[in-house]
Amino acid sequence: MKDSPLHTKSFEFALKIILISKKLHQNGEYVLSKQLLRSGTAIGALIKEAEFAQSTADYIHKFSIALKEANETFYWLELLFESTYLKRQDYTTETDLNKELISMLVSTIKTLKSKP
């Protein structure tokens, strides 16, 4: 079975977040890097978990939590950039992909809620 674009993008995003977190950790930043790692990888995990949702409401709920995690990840990326832990290139690349994931999640949730 072919993965959805949302699943593929969230997985790619998580891999990039792992690399950034690892780099931050190697440079002595432990607390914020763990926060970023937790929220940035949770997005894809929740999307994957939704594959076996028990109902449409459960499906929407999982995607809604993924959306919250994506929003939190945006906060950590912004904080790391503004505190100079994160370089502009990494920040720009990741926030662009994060915004794309947020848009896809919002669209999916709206579509699911509009179905009878």
Phi and psi in radians as a Rosetta constraint file:
Dihedral C 1 N 2 CA 2 C 2 CIRCULARHARMONIC -1.377 0.35
Dihedral N 2 CA 2 C 2 N 3 CIRCULARHARMONIC 2.380 0.35
Dihedral C 2 N 3 CA 3 C 3 CIRCULARHARMONIC -1.258 0.35
Dihedral N 3 CA 3 C 3 N 4 CIRCULARHARMONIC 2.606 0.35
Dihedral C 3 N 4 CA 4 C 4 CIRCULARHARMONIC -1.265 0.35
Dihedral N 4 CA 4 C 4 N 5 CIRCULARHARMONIC 2.757 0.35
Dihedral C 4 N 5 CA 5 C 5 CIRCULARHARMONIC -1.007 0.35
Dihedral N 5 CA 5 C 5 N 6 CIRCULARHARMONIC -0.617 0.35
Dihedral C 5 N 6 CA 6 C 6 CIRCULARHARMONIC -1.145 0.35
Dihedral N 6 CA 6 C 6 N 7 CIRCULARHARMONIC -0.756 0.35
Dihedral C 6 N 7 CA 7 C 7 CIRCULARHARMONIC -1.109 0.35
Dihedral N 7 CA 7 C 7 N 8 CIRCULARHARMONIC -0.807 0.35
Dihedral C 7 N 8 CA 8 C 8 CIRCULARHARMONIC -1.082 0.35
Dihedral N 8 CA 8 C 8 N 9 CIRCULARHARMONIC -0.824 0.35
Dihedral C 8 N 9 CA 9 C 9 CIRCULARHARMONIC -1.157 0.35
Dihedral N 9 CA 9 C 9 N 10 CIRCULARHARMONIC -0.675 0.35
Dihedral C 9 N 10 CA 10 C 10 CIRCULARHARMONIC -1.199 0.35
Dihedral N 10 CA 10 C 10 N 11 CIRCULARHARMONIC -0.583 0.35
Dihedral C 10 N 11 CA 11 C 11 CIRCULARHARMONIC -1.202 0.35
Dihedral N 11 CA 11 C 11 N 12 CIRCULARHARMONIC -0.792 0.35
Dihedral C 11 N 12 CA 12 C 12 CIRCULARHARMONIC -1.066 0.35
Dihedral N 12 CA 12 C 12 N 13 CIRCULARHARMONIC -0.714 0.35
Dihedral C 12 N 13 CA 13 C 13 CIRCULARHARMONIC -1.075 0.35
Dihedral N 13 CA 13 C 13 N 14 CIRCULARHARMONIC -0.791 0.35
Dihedral C 13 N 14 CA 14 C 14 CIRCULARHARMONIC -1.056 0.35
Dihedral N 14 CA 14 C 14 N 15 CIRCULARHARMONIC -0.715 0.35
Dihedral C 14 N 15 CA 15 C 15 CIRCULARHARMONIC -1.072 0.35
Dihedral N 15 CA 15 C 15 N 16 CIRCULARHARMONIC -0.726 0.35
Dihedral C 15 N 16 CA 16 C 16 CIRCULARHARMONIC -1.176 0.35
Dihedral N 16 CA 16 C 16 N 17 CIRCULARHARMONIC -0.677 0.35
Dihedral C 16 N 17 CA 17 C 17 CIRCULARHARMONIC -1.106 0.35
Dihedral N 17 CA 17 C 17 N 18 CIRCULARHARMONIC -0.699 0.35
Dihedral C 17 N 18 CA 18 C 18 CIRCULARHARMONIC -1.053 0.35
Dihedral N 18 CA 18 C 18 N 19 CIRCULARHARMONIC -0.769 0.35
Dihedral C 18 N 19 CA 19 C 19 CIRCULARHARMONIC -1.125 0.35
Dihedral N 19 CA 19 C 19 N 20 CIRCULARHARMONIC -0.745 0.35
Dihedral C 19 N 20 CA 20 C 20 CIRCULARHARMONIC -1.122 0.35
Dihedral N 20 CA 20 C 20 N 21 CIRCULARHARMONIC -0.781 0.35
Dihedral C 20 N 21 CA 21 C 21 CIRCULARHARMONIC -1.073 0.35
Dihedral N 21 CA 21 C 21 N 22 CIRCULARHARMONIC -0.725 0.35
Dihedral C 21 N 22 CA 22 C 22 CIRCULARHARMONIC -1.082 0.35
Dihedral N 22 CA 22 C 22 N 23 CIRCULARHARMONIC -0.763 0.35
Dihedral C 22 N 23 CA 23 C 23 CIRCULARHARMONIC -1.117 0.35
Dihedral N 23 CA 23 C 23 N 24 CIRCULARHARMONIC -0.745 0.35
Dihedral C 23 N 24 CA 24 C 24 CIRCULARHARMONIC -1.097 0.35
Dihedral N 24 CA 24 C 24 N 25 CIRCULARHARMONIC -0.742 0.35
Dihedral C 24 N 25 CA 25 C 25 CIRCULARHARMONIC -1.095 0.35
Dihedral N 25 CA 25 C 25 N 26 CIRCULARHARMONIC -0.727 0.35
Dihedral C 25 N 26 CA 26 C 26 CIRCULARHARMONIC -1.136 0.35
Dihedral N 26 CA 26 C 26 N 27 CIRCULARHARMONIC -0.468 0.35
Dihedral C 26 N 27 CA 27 C 27 CIRCULARHARMONIC -1.586 0.35
Dihedral N 27 CA 27 C 27 N 28 CIRCULARHARMONIC 0.179 0.35
Dihedral C 27 N 28 CA 28 C 28 CIRCULARHARMONIC 1.600 0.35
Dihedral N 28 CA 28 C 28 N 29 CIRCULARHARMONIC 0.129 0.35
Dihedral C 28 N 29 CA 29 C 29 CIRCULARHARMONIC -1.762 0.35
Dihedral N 29 CA 29 C 29 N 30 CIRCULARHARMONIC 1.906 0.35
Dihedral C 29 N 30 CA 30 C 30 CIRCULARHARMONIC -1.809 0.35
Dihedral N 30 CA 30 C 30 N 31 CIRCULARHARMONIC -0.755 0.35
Dihedral C 30 N 31 CA 31 C 31 CIRCULARHARMONIC -1.252 0.35
Dihedral N 31 CA 31 C 31 N 32 CIRCULARHARMONIC -0.947 0.35
Dihedral C 31 N 32 CA 32 C 32 CIRCULARHARMONIC -1.164 0.35
Dihedral N 32 CA 32 C 32 N 33 CIRCULARHARMONIC -0.611 0.35
Dihedral C 32 N 33 CA 33 C 33 CIRCULARHARMONIC -1.128 0.35
Dihedral N 33 CA 33 C 33 N 34 CIRCULARHARMONIC -0.623 0.35
Dihedral C 33 N 34 CA 34 C 34 CIRCULARHARMONIC -1.218 0.35
Dihedral N 34 CA 34 C 34 N 35 CIRCULARHARMONIC -0.660 0.35
Dihedral C 34 N 35 CA 35 C 35 CIRCULARHARMONIC -1.104 0.35
Dihedral N 35 CA 35 C 35 N 36 CIRCULARHARMONIC -0.800 0.35
Dihedral C 35 N 36 CA 36 C 36 CIRCULARHARMONIC -1.076 0.35
Dihedral N 36 CA 36 C 36 N 37 CIRCULARHARMONIC -0.780 0.35
Dihedral C 36 N 37 CA 37 C 37 CIRCULARHARMONIC -1.067 0.35
Dihedral N 37 CA 37 C 37 N 38 CIRCULARHARMONIC -0.778 0.35
Dihedral C 37 N 38 CA 38 C 38 CIRCULARHARMONIC -1.109 0.35
Dihedral N 38 CA 38 C 38 N 39 CIRCULARHARMONIC -0.900 0.35
Dihedral C 38 N 39 CA 39 C 39 CIRCULARHARMONIC -1.287 0.35
Dihedral N 39 CA 39 C 39 N 40 CIRCULARHARMONIC -0.641 0.35
Dihedral C 39 N 40 CA 40 C 40 CIRCULARHARMONIC -1.212 0.35
Dihedral N 40 CA 40 C 40 N 41 CIRCULARHARMONIC -0.528 0.35
Dihedral C 40 N 41 CA 41 C 41 CIRCULARHARMONIC -1.572 0.35
Dihedral N 41 CA 41 C 41 N 42 CIRCULARHARMONIC -0.341 0.35
Dihedral C 41 N 42 CA 42 C 42 CIRCULARHARMONIC -1.178 0.35
Dihedral N 42 CA 42 C 42 N 43 CIRCULARHARMONIC -0.507 0.35
Dihedral C 42 N 43 CA 43 C 43 CIRCULARHARMONIC -0.989 0.35
Dihedral N 43 CA 43 C 43 N 44 CIRCULARHARMONIC -0.977 0.35
Dihedral C 43 N 44 CA 44 C 44 CIRCULARHARMONIC -1.144 0.35
Dihedral N 44 CA 44 C 44 N 45 CIRCULARHARMONIC -0.627 0.35
Dihedral C 44 N 45 CA 45 C 45 CIRCULARHARMONIC -1.101 0.35
Dihedral N 45 CA 45 C 45 N 46 CIRCULARHARMONIC -0.707 0.35
Dihedral C 45 N 46 CA 46 C 46 CIRCULARHARMONIC -1.212 0.35
Dihedral N 46 CA 46 C 46 N 47 CIRCULARHARMONIC -0.654 0.35
Dihedral C 46 N 47 CA 47 C 47 CIRCULARHARMONIC -1.120 0.35
Dihedral N 47 CA 47 C 47 N 48 CIRCULARHARMONIC -0.743 0.35
Dihedral C 47 N 48 CA 48 C 48 CIRCULARHARMONIC -1.126 0.35
Dihedral N 48 CA 48 C 48 N 49 CIRCULARHARMONIC -0.732 0.35
Dihedral C 48 N 49 CA 49 C 49 CIRCULARHARMONIC -1.079 0.35
Dihedral N 49 CA 49 C 49 N 50 CIRCULARHARMONIC -0.581 0.35
Dihedral C 49 N 50 CA 50 C 50 CIRCULARHARMONIC -1.128 0.35
Dihedral N 50 CA 50 C 50 N 51 CIRCULARHARMONIC -0.341 0.35
Dihedral C 50 N 51 CA 51 C 51 CIRCULARHARMONIC -0.991 0.35
Dihedral N 51 CA 51 C 51 N 52 CIRCULARHARMONIC -0.507 0.35
Dihedral C 51 N 52 CA 52 C 52 CIRCULARHARMONIC -1.983 0.35
Dihedral N 52 CA 52 C 52 N 53 CIRCULARHARMONIC 0.578 0.35
Dihedral C 52 N 53 CA 53 C 53 CIRCULARHARMONIC -1.072 0.35
Dihedral N 53 CA 53 C 53 N 54 CIRCULARHARMONIC 2.585 0.35
Dihedral C 53 N 54 CA 54 C 54 CIRCULARHARMONIC -1.484 0.35
Dihedral N 54 CA 54 C 54 N 55 CIRCULARHARMONIC -0.276 0.35
Dihedral C 54 N 55 CA 55 C 55 CIRCULARHARMONIC -2.812 0.35
Dihedral N 55 CA 55 C 55 N 56 CIRCULARHARMONIC 3.009 0.35
Dihedral C 55 N 56 CA 56 C 56 CIRCULARHARMONIC -1.099 0.35
Dihedral N 56 CA 56 C 56 N 57 CIRCULARHARMONIC -0.679 0.35
Dihedral C 56 N 57 CA 57 C 57 CIRCULARHARMONIC -1.091 0.35
Dihedral N 57 CA 57 C 57 N 58 CIRCULARHARMONIC -0.712 0.35
Dihedral C 57 N 58 CA 58 C 58 CIRCULARHARMONIC -1.143 0.35
Dihedral N 58 CA 58 C 58 N 59 CIRCULARHARMONIC -0.725 0.35
Dihedral C 58 N 59 CA 59 C 59 CIRCULARHARMONIC -1.031 0.35
Dihedral N 59 CA 59 C 59 N 60 CIRCULARHARMONIC -0.855 0.35
Dihedral C 59 N 60 CA 60 C 60 CIRCULARHARMONIC -1.076 0.35
Dihedral N 60 CA 60 C 60 N 61 CIRCULARHARMONIC -0.723 0.35
Dihedral C 60 N 61 CA 61 C 61 CIRCULARHARMONIC -1.057 0.35
Dihedral N 61 CA 61 C 61 N 62 CIRCULARHARMONIC -0.785 0.35
Dihedral C 61 N 62 CA 62 C 62 CIRCULARHARMONIC -1.104 0.35
Dihedral N 62 CA 62 C 62 N 63 CIRCULARHARMONIC -0.769 0.35
Dihedral C 62 N 63 CA 63 C 63 CIRCULARHARMONIC -1.163 0.35
Dihedral N 63 CA 63 C 63 N 64 CIRCULARHARMONIC -0.591 0.35
Dihedral C 63 N 64 CA 64 C 64 CIRCULARHARMONIC -1.163 0.35
Dihedral N 64 CA 64 C 64 N 65 CIRCULARHARMONIC -0.688 0.35
Dihedral C 64 N 65 CA 65 C 65 CIRCULARHARMONIC -1.176 0.35
Dihedral N 65 CA 65 C 65 N 66 CIRCULARHARMONIC -0.697 0.35
Dihedral C 65 N 66 CA 66 C 66 CIRCULARHARMONIC -1.038 0.35
Dihedral N 66 CA 66 C 66 N 67 CIRCULARHARMONIC -0.688 0.35
Dihedral C 66 N 67 CA 67 C 67 CIRCULARHARMONIC -1.101 0.35
Dihedral N 67 CA 67 C 67 N 68 CIRCULARHARMONIC -0.749 0.35
Dihedral C 67 N 68 CA 68 C 68 CIRCULARHARMONIC -1.080 0.35
Dihedral N 68 CA 68 C 68 N 69 CIRCULARHARMONIC -0.727 0.35
Dihedral C 68 N 69 CA 69 C 69 CIRCULARHARMONIC -1.133 0.35
Dihedral N 69 CA 69 C 69 N 70 CIRCULARHARMONIC -0.677 0.35
Dihedral C 69 N 70 CA 70 C 70 CIRCULARHARMONIC -1.120 0.35
Dihedral N 70 CA 70 C 70 N 71 CIRCULARHARMONIC -0.710 0.35
Dihedral C 70 N 71 CA 71 C 71 CIRCULARHARMONIC -1.138 0.35
Dihedral N 71 CA 71 C 71 N 72 CIRCULARHARMONIC -0.725 0.35
Dihedral C 71 N 72 CA 72 C 72 CIRCULARHARMONIC -1.120 0.35
Dihedral N 72 CA 72 C 72 N 73 CIRCULARHARMONIC -0.699 0.35
Dihedral C 72 N 73 CA 73 C 73 CIRCULARHARMONIC -1.066 0.35
Dihedral N 73 CA 73 C 73 N 74 CIRCULARHARMONIC -0.697 0.35
Dihedral C 73 N 74 CA 74 C 74 CIRCULARHARMONIC -1.016 0.35
Dihedral N 74 CA 74 C 74 N 75 CIRCULARHARMONIC -0.732 0.35
Dihedral C 74 N 75 CA 75 C 75 CIRCULARHARMONIC -1.044 0.35
Dihedral N 75 CA 75 C 75 N 76 CIRCULARHARMONIC -0.838 0.35
Dihedral C 75 N 76 CA 76 C 76 CIRCULARHARMONIC -1.133 0.35
Dihedral N 76 CA 76 C 76 N 77 CIRCULARHARMONIC -0.678 0.35
Dihedral C 76 N 77 CA 77 C 77 CIRCULARHARMONIC -1.087 0.35
Dihedral N 77 CA 77 C 77 N 78 CIRCULARHARMONIC -0.776 0.35
Dihedral C 77 N 78 CA 78 C 78 CIRCULARHARMONIC -1.104 0.35
Dihedral N 78 CA 78 C 78 N 79 CIRCULARHARMONIC -0.778 0.35
Dihedral C 78 N 79 CA 79 C 79 CIRCULARHARMONIC -1.094 0.35
Dihedral N 79 CA 79 C 79 N 80 CIRCULARHARMONIC -0.771 0.35
Dihedral C 79 N 80 CA 80 C 80 CIRCULARHARMONIC -1.139 0.35
Dihedral N 80 CA 80 C 80 N 81 CIRCULARHARMONIC -0.641 0.35
Dihedral C 80 N 81 CA 81 C 81 CIRCULARHARMONIC -1.197 0.35
Dihedral N 81 CA 81 C 81 N 82 CIRCULARHARMONIC -0.850 0.35
Dihedral C 81 N 82 CA 82 C 82 CIRCULARHARMONIC -1.152 0.35
Dihedral N 82 CA 82 C 82 N 83 CIRCULARHARMONIC -0.448 0.35
Dihedral C 82 N 83 CA 83 C 83 CIRCULARHARMONIC -1.601 0.35
Dihedral N 83 CA 83 C 83 N 84 CIRCULARHARMONIC 0.139 0.35
Dihedral C 83 N 84 CA 84 C 84 CIRCULARHARMONIC 1.166 0.35
Dihedral N 84 CA 84 C 84 N 85 CIRCULARHARMONIC 0.286 0.35
Dihedral C 84 N 85 CA 85 C 85 CIRCULARHARMONIC -1.347 0.35
Dihedral N 85 CA 85 C 85 N 86 CIRCULARHARMONIC -0.487 0.35
Dihedral C 85 N 86 CA 86 C 86 CIRCULARHARMONIC -1.991 0.35
Dihedral N 86 CA 86 C 86 N 87 CIRCULARHARMONIC 2.303 0.35
Dihedral C 86 N 87 CA 87 C 87 CIRCULARHARMONIC -1.296 0.35
Dihedral N 87 CA 87 C 87 N 88 CIRCULARHARMONIC 2.686 0.35
Dihedral C 87 N 88 CA 88 C 88 CIRCULARHARMONIC -0.955 0.35
Dihedral N 88 CA 88 C 88 N 89 CIRCULARHARMONIC -0.754 0.35
Dihedral C 88 N 89 CA 89 C 89 CIRCULARHARMONIC -1.059 0.35
Dihedral N 89 CA 89 C 89 N 90 CIRCULARHARMONIC -0.830 0.35
Dihedral C 89 N 90 CA 90 C 90 CIRCULARHARMONIC -1.115 0.35
Dihedral N 90 CA 90 C 90 N 91 CIRCULARHARMONIC -0.741 0.35
Dihedral C 90 N 91 CA 91 C 91 CIRCULARHARMONIC -1.060 0.35
Dihedral N 91 CA 91 C 91 N 92 CIRCULARHARMONIC -0.869 0.35
Dihedral C 91 N 92 CA 92 C 92 CIRCULARHARMONIC -1.090 0.35
Dihedral N 92 CA 92 C 92 N 93 CIRCULARHARMONIC -0.829 0.35
Dihedral C 92 N 93 CA 93 C 93 CIRCULARHARMONIC -1.046 0.35
Dihedral N 93 CA 93 C 93 N 94 CIRCULARHARMONIC -0.848 0.35
Dihedral C 93 N 94 CA 94 C 94 CIRCULARHARMONIC -1.249 0.35
Dihedral N 94 CA 94 C 94 N 95 CIRCULARHARMONIC -0.694 0.35
Dihedral C 94 N 95 CA 95 C 95 CIRCULARHARMONIC -1.204 0.35
Dihedral N 95 CA 95 C 95 N 96 CIRCULARHARMONIC -0.587 0.35
Dihedral C 95 N 96 CA 96 C 96 CIRCULARHARMONIC -1.093 0.35
Dihedral N 96 CA 96 C 96 N 97 CIRCULARHARMONIC -0.794 0.35
Dihedral C 96 N 97 CA 97 C 97 CIRCULARHARMONIC -1.181 0.35
Dihedral N 97 CA 97 C 97 N 98 CIRCULARHARMONIC -0.653 0.35
Dihedral C 97 N 98 CA 98 C 98 CIRCULARHARMONIC -1.105 0.35
Dihedral N 98 CA 98 C 98 N 99 CIRCULARHARMONIC -0.751 0.35
Dihedral C 98 N 99 CA 99 C 99 CIRCULARHARMONIC -1.097 0.35
Dihedral N 99 CA 99 C 99 N 100 CIRCULARHARMONIC -0.662 0.35
Dihedral C 99 N 100 CA 100 C 100 CIRCULARHARMONIC -1.120 0.35
Dihedral N 100 CA 100 C 100 N 101 CIRCULARHARMONIC -0.754 0.35
Dihedral C 100 N 101 CA 101 C 101 CIRCULARHARMONIC -1.081 0.35
Dihedral N 101 CA 101 C 101 N 102 CIRCULARHARMONIC -0.744 0.35
Dihedral C 101 N 102 CA 102 C 102 CIRCULARHARMONIC -1.051 0.35
Dihedral N 102 CA 102 C 102 N 103 CIRCULARHARMONIC -0.796 0.35
Dihedral C 102 N 103 CA 103 C 103 CIRCULARHARMONIC -1.066 0.35
Dihedral N 103 CA 103 C 103 N 104 CIRCULARHARMONIC -0.743 0.35
Dihedral C 103 N 104 CA 104 C 104 CIRCULARHARMONIC -1.147 0.35
Dihedral N 104 CA 104 C 104 N 105 CIRCULARHARMONIC -0.703 0.35
Dihedral C 104 N 105 CA 105 C 105 CIRCULARHARMONIC -1.154 0.35
Dihedral N 105 CA 105 C 105 N 106 CIRCULARHARMONIC -0.781 0.35
Dihedral C 105 N 106 CA 106 C 106 CIRCULARHARMONIC -1.042 0.35
Dihedral N 106 CA 106 C 106 N 107 CIRCULARHARMONIC -0.801 0.35
Dihedral C 106 N 107 CA 107 C 107 CIRCULARHARMONIC -1.075 0.35
Dihedral N 107 CA 107 C 107 N 108 CIRCULARHARMONIC -0.760 0.35
Dihedral C 107 N 108 CA 108 C 108 CIRCULARHARMONIC -1.100 0.35
Dihedral N 108 CA 108 C 108 N 109 CIRCULARHARMONIC -0.788 0.35
Dihedral C 108 N 109 CA 109 C 109 CIRCULARHARMONIC -1.096 0.35
Dihedral N 109 CA 109 C 109 N 110 CIRCULARHARMONIC -0.772 0.35
Dihedral C 109 N 110 CA 110 C 110 CIRCULARHARMONIC -1.072 0.35
Dihedral N 110 CA 110 C 110 N 111 CIRCULARHARMONIC -0.751 0.35
Dihedral C 110 N 111 CA 111 C 111 CIRCULARHARMONIC -1.096 0.35
Dihedral N 111 CA 111 C 111 N 112 CIRCULARHARMONIC -0.784 0.35
Dihedral C 111 N 112 CA 112 C 112 CIRCULARHARMONIC -1.110 0.35
Dihedral N 112 CA 112 C 112 N 113 CIRCULARHARMONIC -0.688 0.35
Dihedral C 112 N 113 CA 113 C 113 CIRCULARHARMONIC -1.234 0.35
Dihedral N 113 CA 113 C 113 N 114 CIRCULARHARMONIC -0.449 0.35
Dihedral C 113 N 114 CA 114 C 114 CIRCULARHARMONIC -1.438 0.35
Dihedral N 114 CA 114 C 114 N 115 CIRCULARHARMONIC -0.243 0.35
Dihedral C 114 N 115 CA 115 C 115 CIRCULARHARMONIC -1.355 0.35
Dihedral N 115 CA 115 C 115 N 116 CIRCULARHARMONIC 2.452 0.35
